[in-house]
Amino acid sequence: MRINAILKNAQPGEQIDVKGWVRTRRDSKHGFSFIELNDGSCMGNLQVVVDRDVPGYEETIKDVTTGSSLAISGALQESPGKGQRVELHASSLAVLGTADAEKFPLQKKRHSFEFLREIAHLRPRTNTFGAIARVRNAISSAIHNFFQSRGFLYIHTPIITTSDCEGAGEMFQVTTLDLARLAQLQTELDFSQDFFGKPASLTVSGQLEAEIYATSLGDCYTFGPTFRAENSNTTRHLAEFWMVEPEMPFVDLPQNMDVAELFVKEVINETRERCIEDMDFFNLRIDKTVLETLDNITQNEFVRLPYTEAIDLLKSSGKDFEYPVEWGNDLQSEHERFLTEEHFQQPVILFDYPRMIKPFYMRVNDDGKTVRAMDVLVPRVGELIGGSQREERLDVLEARMTECGLEPEEYWWYLDLRRYGSVPHSGFGLGLERMVQLVTGMTNIRDVIPLPRTPRNAEF
């Protein structure tokens, strides 16, 4: 029986079996021991009382140390202690795996997040990272529920690709060529001899492939890992992360913004309903404004603000920004947070960005200077979602590809979607880790993914 079910529903007198890991053990002078047992199903521990009369007590209890794993059977009783409804009185106790009390690194009550990143294989056993894992799971479930309840088709797009969706070139190459031998021979790479016969990489986005299905079968979404070979050691960047990317035919930019706003609100609300105990923990221990921030997001309409007006607001704000504010520059985190936290004090959707700072696939506006792009900005995190109405006009799309330095012939299949039954369509992308940061209050993105991949870090 899982501990979360025991703490919520089990009644005194029930005979149960439970397995988990020891958080603490203390021995009484009166011949029995108290064990705090956790199995990861919830924040709370189950208190286990082990009397000296339990078979094998003397031989076994010495191995019951923090980090060891146990299997225990017994009867539940009402607990006389505060803050706990029931406790387990053991009738049998077995140590499944020992943990050296001198070497186990999680002996202290509190550890820095920097230290825990060095032992990422053990950090899920702490309260904070157990709670992050449960919230991440709830967010993922809520994402699927949102789209499935609205008839979206879940599409598995390729991880290996020969196209660069964002055009930034920061991609991990995939090859079967013997690079060490080619380096010795000092010869150029001949990709015709490679597995795919041309350069291939790990995907930065499933959007282009999702458009195939959106323009054939209707609303769809992808949810999977994406990769960026950006050499950035910051609190905001990962080399491997998870993206949610819906694509919707017959949808323009305003409708796209409506879906994105509703999506964010519903995912937050469902997660809070499922993870009440964990959310209280984050609000108490990590960021005392987490719940207030989430209320602000779910209870307010998102401001719709054109990029050009945002630039004017920033310029007239009187703020001394580190990065200059000029039309044609992308907004930085400090600009996004000023808009959401100081000026409007609520979420903002920026739209109609300059064409020169956005990818080729975004629909060009009639002014010829801007594209129908949007970014959803939220307090404390900044950009949470990026999206656009896609360019459905063949001639304009071909011109944009050339303008962005791409060869249209290499995207012949993408252009075919405009040749045969093209329709207006839109979509957006949400980085799962950004959403987990928002909901938990965690400030470093490396702490909201199970095993972070960053420059020079792929050990676990």
N, C-alpha and C positions, 0 to 999 in steps of 0.2 A: 504494500500500500504506500502511495506517495505521501510525503509529509504535508503537503498543502491540503490534501483531502482529509488527512487525520486532524489537522488543526481546525479545519472548517466544519467538518461533518461528523467525525467519529464520536461515539458516545462512551462514557465510563462503563466498564464491564466488558467491552469488546476485546476479543483476542485478536491480535494483529501480528504481522511480520513486517519488519521495516529494514531497509538497507541504506547506508549513507556514509558520510565522512565526518570524522570527529572535529568539532570546532574547539571545544574545551572539555577538560575533565577535572573535577575536584573531588577529593576524598574527604569523607566525614570521619570524625573521631569515633563515631558510633558503629563503624563496621559496614559502611556502604559507600557507593560512589555516585556522583551525578555526572552524566554525560550530556553534552549539547550536541545533537546530531542534525546534520543538514544533508539533503539529497539534491539540492539545486532546484526543486520544484517551486520554491517560494523563498522569501526573505527570512522567514522565521525558522527557528530551530525547534526540534522536539526534545524536551527534557526527558532523559531516561534515568531511572533509578535502578541501580544494580546492587542487590544485597549480597553480603558475603556468602550466603547460602546458595547462590546460583552455582550450578556445577562448573567446576574449573575456574572459579573466580580468582583464586590466588595465582594460578599459573597464567591467566589471560590478562588480568587487569593492567599488568605492567606494560603490555604492548598497546594499550589503549591511549595513544598520544595524539596530539593535534596533527591532523592530516591522515591518520590511519582510517581504514575502511572497515565497517562492521556489518554483521547481520544479526538482528536481535528479534526475539519473539517474546511476547508477554501480554499482559492485560492493561488496558487503559484505566486510569483512576482520575477522579477530580483532583486538580492541583491546588494545594494550599497557597502557592506562590502568586504574587501579583503579575498580571499581564499574560497569564497562560491559563487556558481553560482545562486542559488535560495534560497528564504526563504518563509515560509508559513505565510500568514496573516489570523489569525483565525476568523471564523464567529461563532464558538461554541466551548466551552471548558467544559470538564467534568472530575472531579477527580475520578478515579476508586479506588484508594487506597492511603491513606495518609501515610506519614513517619515522625515521630516525629523529628523535626529539632535538638532537643537537644540530642537525643539518637541514631539516625542513625549513624553507625560507619564509614561510608565512606564520611565524610565531607571534609577531606583534599584532596589536589591534589595528594599527594604521600604517600604511606604507605609501610612499609617494608614487604617483602615476608613472614617473620616469623609471623608478626601480621596477615597477610591475611590468613595464614594457620589455625589460630584460628577461623576464620569466613569463612570457606571454602564454606559455603552455600551462601555467599554474594559476594565472590571475583570475580565471573564471570561478575559482573557489572563494574569492572574496565577495563581500556583500555588494560592492559597487559593480563589479563585472558580471556577477550573476544577474543583477537587476538589469544591466544593459542588455544582456543576452535575451532575457525574457521580454523586454520592451521591443528590441529589434524583431523578435519573432512575432509579437503582436502587431507591430507596424506592417510587417510583410504580409501577415494574414489579412489585415484591414485593406491593404492595397489590392490584393486579389479579390476580396469581397466587393470593394467599390466597383471594379470593372466587371466582374462576373455577374453582379446583380443588375448591370445595365446592358448585358448582352455582348460585351466585348469578347473577342476571340484572343486567347493567349497564344502568342506566336514565339517559337524558339528560333531566334535568328542566329546566324553563324558567329562563332568566336574568331575563326580565321577568315580574313578578308583580303581582297586585293584592291580595295578602294579606301580612300581617306575621307570620311564623312565631313570632318571639320576643316580639312585642308591645312592643318597646322604642321603636319609631318612628324609629330611627336609620337611615333608608333613603334612597338616592339616587333622586330622582324622575326618571321618564322621560316626556318630553312632546314633542309637535310644535307646541305653541302658541307663538306669537311673543311671548315674554316681554318683549322690549325694547319692542315696540309696546304691549303691555298696560300696561307700566309708565308709558309716556308718557300713555296714556289714563286712567291711574289707575282702572282697572276691575278688578273681582274676576275670578278665574279661573273660566271656565265649562268644566268638564271634559267636559260633554256634547259639546263641540265638539272635544275632543282625539281622538287616534288611536284609543284604546281605549274612549272614551266614559266613562271614570272614571279616577281617579288610579291611576297605575301606577309601579312602582319596580323597581330592581335587587334581586334576591333576596338575602336574608340566609341562606337555607337551602333545600335541596331536599327537606327531610324530609316536609312535608305531601303533596307530589306523589308522593314515593316510596311513601308509605303506600297510595296508590291501587293501585300495582302489587303491593305486598307482600300486600294483601288480595284480590288477584285471581290472581296468578301465582306467589306464593311468595317465597322469599328474594331480595332484590334490593339493589342499592347504587347510589349516585350518586357521582360524582367530578368536581367541576368548580369554577369560580370562584364566590365569594360576595362580598357587598359590605356594608360597614357605614359609615355616614356619621357615625362617632364622632370628634369633634374631639380626638383624643388624640395627643400627640407623645411617645410612650414607646417603650421598647425592645420592648414586647410587642404593639403594635397596628399594624395595616395597614388601609387602606380597601378593598383588594382582596386576597383570599387564596383558597386552595383548600381545599375540604372534602371529606372522604370520609364518606359517610353510609349505612350499611347499615340496612335495615328487614327484620324477620323476623316472620312470623305464627306463632302458636302457641308463642311464646317469652315466658317471664316474666322478671322482673328478675334472679334468680340465674343463669339461663341466659345472659342478656344479658351479665352480668359475665364469665362464663366465656369467651364468644366474644371480648370485648374484650381480656381478658388474653392469650389465645392469639394473637390478631391482632397485638398489640404485640410479643410475643416472636418470632413468625415473621418479621415484617417486619424487625426488627433483625437477626436471624440471617442472613437471606438477603442483606441489604445488606452486612453485614460480609464474607460469603463472596465477594461480587462486587467489593468495593472495598477489598481488603486494603491496597494501597499508599496510597490516599487516607486510609484510617482511621489508618494509622501516622503519616501527616503530621499529622492533626488531633491525635492523641495527643501528638505531639512538639512541635508549634508552637502549637497553639491552647489546648488544655486537657489537661494531663497525667493527668487522671482520667477522660477520656472512655471508654476501653475498660473501666476498672474499673467505672464507672457502668453501662455497658451489660451487663457480666457480672452485676452485682447485679440488674438488671431481669430478665434472661433466666433466671437460675439460682435465683430465689426465687419462691415463691408470693406473689401479691398479697394483702396483708392486707385483709379485709372489715371495715369499721368503720362503724357507724351514725353519722350526723351528730351525734346527741345525745351519744353517747359521746365523739366527737371534741371537742365543746365542753367537756365535763367535763375531758378530758385537757389541753386548752389552758389552761383556767382554773387547773388545779392544777400547771401546769408550772413556775411561778415565773419565767417569762420576762416581760420588760417589752416587750410588743408595741406597735408604733406605733398599730395599729388595735385598738380594744377587742373583746374576745371576748364575745359575748352570743348566747344562743339566739335565732334569728330573723334574725341577720345572716349575710350570705354570707361565706365564708372568703376572706381575702386571701392573696397570694402568700407572705407571711412565715409565715402559719399553715400553709399547705400544705407549705412547705419544712421547717418544724419537725417535722411529722409524719413526712415521708419521710426526712429527712436526719439528724435528731437522735433522735427518739423510737423509731421503728420501724427506721430505717436500711434501708428497702426500700420498694417500691411499695405504695400504699394505695388501695383503692377505697372512697370514702365513699358512703353511700346513705341513703335516707329523709330527705330534706331538708324543711324547713318549706314548706308549700304557698304561703305568701305571697311567697316569693322565687323561685318557679319558674313557668315558662309554663303556659298553660291546658291543654296537651295531655297532661300527665303524670298518671298514674293516682293517684287519691286513696287513701291507705291507710284501713284500717278505723277508725283513731283520729281521722280527720277533720282532723288537724293537719299531717300529713306526706304527701308524695307519693313514689312509687316512682322517684325520681331517683337517678342515680349519677354520680360524677366519678372518673376514674382519675388519681391523682396519682403522679408519679414524681420521684425526686431531681433536683435542679438546675433542672428546668423547672417543676415544680408541676403544674397541671392540664394533662393531655394529651388526655383524652377526656371528653366529657359525653354522658350518655344517659339513657334512662328506659324503663320500661314505659309504653305509651301508654294513655290513658283510652279504653276500648272501650264504656263505658256511655253511652247517648245522653243520658239525663236529667242525669247528673253532668257530662258534657262541656258541655252547654248552660248549666248553672249556673256552671261554671267560666269559660266565655267571658264571661258577664255580669259575674261577679266581677272579671275582668281588664279590663273596660271595652271589650269587643269586642261587635259586633253579630252574633249567631248567624246571622241571615239572609244575611250576607255570606259565610258559610262553609257555605252549604247543601250544597255538594257534599261537603265534609269530613264533615258530619253524616250524609249519605247512606251513607257507609261504615259507620256505626253502625246505620243503619236496616235495611240489607240484608246479612244474613249477617255481622254483627260477630264478631270473634274477638279474644282476647288477642294482643297483639303488642308488640314492643319494637324499639329501635334505638339507635344512638349516632352521634356525630359526632366526627371527628378532624381537627384543622387540620393540613394537610400541613406548613406552615412550622414548627409546634411540633415535629413529628417530626424535621424536618431539623435544627432547633436541638439537639434531644436527641442525635441521632446524631453531629453534627459538633462539638459543644461551642461553637458560635457563640452569643454572648450577645444580639445585636441581631437582631430578626426581619427588619429591613430588609436584612440581609445574606444571607438564605437564600431570597429570591425574586429572580428575574432582574431585574425592573425594578419597584421598590417604588412603591406608590401610597399617599401619606400627605398630610396637610393641606398644601396649597400646593405639592405636588410631584407633577406628572404630565408632566414634560418629555420623558422618553425614551420 
